[in-house]
């Protein structure tokens, strides 16, 4: 019955996040879409507040921000 294998610490450690220009562009675009989406949500126009605003917010939160973090 040997002891379980233990990590020696000599292998590669956790990788630090290295953001490139593309990451910052995607994250910045996400922030712009979020601000625009919430501004459209506050308008009284039914087209802006019920159609455009949710599309902008979903696009930012579900597409651009995750892409900016993992790309």
Secondary structure by P-SEA (a helix, b strand, c coil): ccccccccccccccccccccaaaaaaaaaaaaaaaaaaaaaacccccccccaaaaaaaaaaccaaaaaacc
